[in-house]
Amino acid sequence: MTKPKILNNEAERLHVFRAFKILDTSHEERFDRVTRIAKRMFNVFISLLR
């Protein structure tokens, strides 16, 4: 397995997440539902929203 590369704008990306207060929030069922559907549709082990 290869490690993901860290983008040049990682600090800026984290700053935006913190500004919108969406980093490390509790789960939301509506997003969980979307990822479960995607997981089944694409027959993969994990599905993420980005």
Distance bins in CASP14 RR format, pairs under 12 A and 6 or more apart:
PFRMAT RR
TARGET T0000
AUTHOR 0000-0000-0000
RMODE 2
METHOD distances of the structure
MODEL  1
4 10 0 0 0 0 0 1 0 0 0 0 0
4 48 0 0 0 0 0 1 0 0 0 0 0
6 13 0 0 0 0 0 1 0 0 0 0 0
6 14 0 0 0 0 0 1 0 0 0 0 0
7 13 1 0 0 1 0 0 0 0 0 0 0
7 14 0 0 0 0 0 1 0 0 0 0 0
9 15 0 0 0 0 1 0 0 0 0 0 0
9 16 0 0 0 0 1 0 0 0 0 0 0
10 16 0 0 0 0 0 1 0 0 0 0 0
10 17 0 0 0 0 0 1 0 0 0 0 0
11 17 0 0 0 0 0 1 0 0 0 0 0
11 18 0 0 0 0 0 1 0 0 0 0 0
12 18 0 0 0 0 0 1 0 0 0 0 0
12 19 0 0 0 0 0 1 0 0 0 0 0
13 19 0 0 0 0 0 1 0 0 0 0 0
13 20 0 0 0 0 0 1 0 0 0 0 0
13 22 0 0 0 0 0 1 0 0 0 0 0
13 23 0 0 0 0 1 0 0 0 0 0 0
13 50 0 0 0 0 0 1 0 0 0 0 0
14 20 0 0 0 0 0 1 0 0 0 0 0
14 22 0 0 0 0 0 1 0 0 0 0 0
14 23 1 0 0 1 0 0 0 0 0 0 0
14 24 0 0 0 0 0 1 0 0 0 0 0
15 23 0 0 0 0 1 0 0 0 0 0 0
16 22 0 0 0 0 1 0 0 0 0 0 0
16 23 0 0 0 0 1 0 0 0 0 0 0
17 23 1 0 1 0 0 0 0 0 0 0 0
17 24 0 0 0 0 1 0 0 0 0 0 0
17 25 0 0 0 0 1 0 0 0 0 0 0
17 50 0 0 0 0 0 1 0 0 0 0 0
18 24 0 0 0 0 1 0 0 0 0 0 0
18 25 0 0 0 0 0 1 0 0 0 0 0
22 28 0 0 0 0 0 1 0 0 0 0 0
22 31 0 0 0 0 0 1 0 0 0 0 0
22 49 0 0 0 0 0 1 0 0 0 0 0
22 50 0 0 0 0 0 1 0 0 0 0 0
25 31 0 0 0 0 0 1 0 0 0 0 0
26 32 0 0 0 0 0 1 0 0 0 0 0
27 33 0 0 0 0 0 1 0 0 0 0 0
27 34 0 0 0 0 0 1 0 0 0 0 0
27 35 0 0 0 0 0 1 0 0 0 0 0
27 36 0 0 0 0 0 1 0 0 0 0 0
27 49 0 0 0 0 0 1 0 0 0 0 0
28 34 0 0 0 0 1 0 0 0 0 0 0
28 35 0 0 0 0 0 1 0 0 0 0 0
28 49 0 0 0 0 0 1 0 0 0 0 0
29 35 0 0 0 0 0 1 0 0 0 0 0
29 36 0 0 0 0 0 1 0 0 0 0 0
30 36 0 0 0 0 0 1 0 0 0 0 0
30 37 0 0 0 0 0 1 0 0 0 0 0
30 49 0 0 0 0 0 1 0 0 0 0 0
31 37 0 0 0 0 0 1 0 0 0 0 0
31 38 0 0 0 0 0 1 0 0 0 0 0
31 47 0 0 0 0 0 1 0 0 0 0 0
31 48 0 0 0 0 1 0 0 0 0 0 0
31 49 1 0 1 0 0 0 0 0 0 0 0
31 50 0 0 0 0 0 1 0 0 0 0 0
32 38 0 0 0 0 0 1 0 0 0 0 0
32 39 0 0 0 0 0 1 0 0 0 0 0
32 47 0 0 0 0 1 0 0 0 0 0 0
32 48 0 0 0 0 0 1 0 0 0 0 0
32 49 0 0 0 0 1 0 0 0 0 0 0
33 39 0 0 0 0 0 1 0 0 0 0 0
33 40 0 0 0 0 0 1 0 0 0 0 0
33 47 0 0 0 0 0 1 0 0 0 0 0
33 49 0 0 0 0 0 1 0 0 0 0 0
34 40 0 0 0 0 0 1 0 0 0 0 0
34 41 0 0 0 0 0 1 0 0 0 0 0
34 47 0 0 0 0 1 0 0 0 0 0 0
34 48 0 0 0 0 0 1 0 0 0 0 0
34 49 1 0 0 1 0 0 0 0 0 0 0
34 50 0 0 0 0 0 1 0 0 0 0 0
35 41 0 0 0 0 0 1 0 0 0 0 0
35 42 0 0 0 0 0 1 0 0 0 0 0
35 44 0 0 0 0 0 1 0 0 0 0 0
35 45 0 0 0 0 0 1 0 0 0 0 0
35 46 0 0 0 0 1 0 0 0 0 0 0
35 47 1 0 1 0 0 0 0 0 0 0 0
35 48 1 0 0 1 0 0 0 0 0 0 0
35 49 1 0 0 1 0 0 0 0 0 0 0
35 50 0 0 0 0 0 1 0 0 0 0 0
36 42 0 0 0 0 0 1 0 0 0 0 0
36 44 0 0 0 0 0 1 0 0 0 0 0
36 46 0 0 0 0 0 1 0 0 0 0 0
36 47 1 0 0 1 0 0 0 0 0 0 0
36 48 0 0 0 0 0 1 0 0 0 0 0
36 49 0 0 0 0 0 1 0 0 0 0 0
37 44 0 0 0 0 0 1 0 0 0 0 0
37 47 0 0 0 0 1 0 0 0 0 0 0
37 49 0 0 0 0 0 1 0 0 0 0 0
38 44 1 0 0 1 0 0 0 0 0 0 0
38 45 0 0 0 0 0 1 0 0 0 0 0
38 46 0 0 0 0 1 0 0 0 0 0 0
38 47 1 0 1 0 0 0 0 0 0 0 0
38 48 0 0 0 0 1 0 0 0 0 0 0
38 49 0 0 0 0 1 0 0 0 0 0 0
38 50 0 0 0 0 0 1 0 0 0 0 0
39 45 1 0 0 1 0 0 0 0 0 0 0
39 46 1 0 0 1 0 0 0 0 0 0 0
39 47 1 0 1 0 0 0 0 0 0 0 0
39 48 0 0 0 0 1 0 0 0 0 0 0
39 49 0 0 0 0 0 1 0 0 0 0 0
40 47 0 0 0 0 1 0 0 0 0 0 0
41 47 0 0 0 0 1 0 0 0 0 0 0
42 48 0 0 0 0 0 1 0 0 0 0 0
END
